[in-house]
Amino acid sequence: MRRLMLMRHAKSDWSVGGQRDHDRALAARGREAAPLIAAYMARHGLRPDKVLVSTARRARETWDLVAPAFSTDLDVSFEARLYEASPKALLVPLRAVDAAAHSLLMIGHNPGLQELANLLMASGDVDARQRLLEKFPTAALAVIDFQIDDWSALAPHSGRLDRFVSPRALATDPE
């Protein structure tokens, strides 16, 4: 079995005019939301063996706020190809992950992550799937399980959505 955790970067700051999109930092709301999701992940044993992070500043800052939730060093790669990537483009680095990694966290951007989740899901909680189809909020986490032995076998419509969690939902119900 393989577990893919897709996390959209936390809320970014749009207050600085003329800034390149790739260079936008997190907003105060984003700096609060990312640790909330990280604590949820740690509480529920959602520890990645491998982490792929977009090189965009807001994605790297999101990872910096998530990483302390895990007690050991993790295998982390910062990938420029995750920025503004289509779902099919996002499949390329996923399929290249070493088979030793059973659990993978990807921190990236919309619309690519939401479209990737929709492409990969075949089953799971109907309400959670519908929420994900409608919106993938900043700092939200989708956890999709696959009955495969190697990441290279990752295929469309082969995953089961285990859960879909947003910071707003955790603020009202932390479990």
C-alpha positions in Angstrom: 0.0 0.0 0.0 1.1 3.6 -0.7 -0.3 6.8 0.9 -0.2 10.1 -0.8 -0.8 13.3 1.2 -1.5 16.3 -0.9 -1.2 19.7 1.0 -1.9 23.0 -0.6 0.4 25.7 0.6 -0.9 27.9 3.4 -2.5 31.3 2.7 -0.1 33.7 1.0 0.3 37.5 1.4 -0.9 39.6 -1.4 -0.2 43.0 0.3 3.2 43.5 -1.4 2.5 45.0 -4.9 4.7 44.2 -7.9 6.0 41.0 -6.4 6.5 37.9 -8.5 4.0 35.2 -7.7 6.7 32.7 -7.0 8.2 35.0 -4.3 5.0 35.6 -2.3 5.4 34.8 1.4 2.8 33.5 3.8 0.2 35.7 5.4 -0.4 35.7 9.1 -3.4 33.4 8.6 -1.2 31.0 6.7 1.4 31.0 9.5 -1.4 30.0 11.9 -3.0 27.3 9.6 0.1 25.3 8.6 1.0 24.3 12.2 -2.6 23.3 12.8 -2.5 20.8 10.0 0.9 19.7 11.1 -0.3 18.9 14.6 -3.3 17.0 13.1 -0.9 15.0 11.0 1.3 14.1 13.9 -1.7 13.2 16.1 -3.0 10.9 13.5 0.2 9.2 12.5 0.3 10.9 9.1 4.1 10.9 8.9 5.6 11.0 5.4 8.7 9.0 4.4 9.3 11.4 1.6 8.3 15.0 1.0 8.1 16.9 -2.3 7.8 20.7 -2.0 7.3 23.4 -4.6 10.1 25.9 -4.8 7.7 28.8 -4.4 8.3 30.7 -1.3 4.9 30.2 0.2 5.2 26.4 -0.3 8.7 26.3 1.3 7.4 28.4 4.3 4.5 26.1 4.7 6.9 23.1 4.9 9.0 25.0 7.4 5.9 25.3 9.6 4.9 21.6 9.1 8.3 20.0 9.6 8.7 20.5 13.4 5.6 18.2 13.9 7.8 15.3 13.0 10.5 14.2 15.4 13.1 12.9 12.9 14.7 14.2 9.7 12.8 13.5 6.6 13.8 13.0 3.0 12.8 16.4 1.5 13.1 17.5 -2.1 12.3 21.0 -3.4 10.9 20.7 -6.9 10.5 23.6 -9.3 8.4 21.4 -11.5 5.6 21.4 -8.9 5.0 25.2 -9.4 2.0 25.8 -11.7 2.0 22.1 -12.8 -0.9 20.3 -14.4 -2.1 17.1 -12.8 -0.4 15.0 -15.4 2.9 16.9 -14.8 2.5 16.3 -11.1 2.3 12.5 -11.7 5.8 12.5 -13.1 7.7 13.2 -9.9 5.3 11.0 -7.9 5.9 8.0 -10.1 9.7 8.5 -9.7 9.6 8.3 -5.9 11.7 5.3 -4.6 9.6 2.3 -3.6 11.0 2.4 -0.1 8.8 5.4 0.6 5.4 4.2 1.5 4.0 7.5 2.6 4.6 10.7 0.5 3.7 14.3 1.2 3.5 16.8 -1.7 3.1 20.5 -0.9 2.0 22.5 -3.9 -0.5 24.7 -5.6 -4.0 24.9 -7.0 -5.5 24.2 -9.4 -3.0 21.4 -10.0 -3.3 19.7 -6.6 -7.1 19.7 -6.6 -7.2 18.4 -10.1 -4.6 15.7 -9.3 -6.7 14.5 -6.3 -9.8 14.4 -8.5 -7.8 12.5 -11.1 -6.5 9.9 -8.6 -9.6 9.3 -6.5 -11.8 6.3 -7.3 -13.5 5.9 -3.9 -13.7 7.1 -0.4 -16.1 9.1 1.8 -18.7 10.6 -0.5 -19.0 13.9 1.5 -15.3 14.4 1.7 -14.9 13.7 -2.0 -17.6 16.2 -2.8 -15.9 18.9 -0.6 -12.6 18.3 -2.3 -14.3 18.5 -5.8 -15.8 21.9 -4.8 -12.7 23.5 -3.2 -9.2 22.7 -2.0 -8.6 25.5 0.6 -5.2 26.8 1.4 -3.3 24.5 3.9 -5.9 21.8 3.4 -4.8 18.1 3.4 -6.1 15.3 1.2 -4.9 11.8 2.1 -5.3 9.2 -0.7 -4.4 5.5 -0.3 -3.4 3.2 -3.2 -3.2 -0.6 -3.3 0.1 -0.6 -5.2 3.6 -1.8 -4.4 5.5 0.9 -6.2 4.9 4.6 -7.0 5.6 3.9 -10.7 2.3 2.1 -10.8 0.3 5.2 -9.7 -2.6 5.4 -12.1 -5.7 7.6 -12.5 -8.8 6.6 -10.6 -7.0 4.0 -8.5 -7.0 5.7 -5.0 -9.3 5.8 -2.0 -9.7 9.1 -0.3 -9.0 8.4 3.3 -9.7 12.0 4.6 -9.8 15.6 3.5 -9.0 18.1 6.3 -9.0 21.9 6.2 -7.7 24.3 8.9 -11.2 25.8 9.2 -12.6 22.4 10.1 -9.8 21.7 12.6 -10.4 25.1 14.2 -14.0 24.1 15.0 -13.3 20.3 15.7 -9.6 19.5 16.3 -10.1 15.8 15.9 
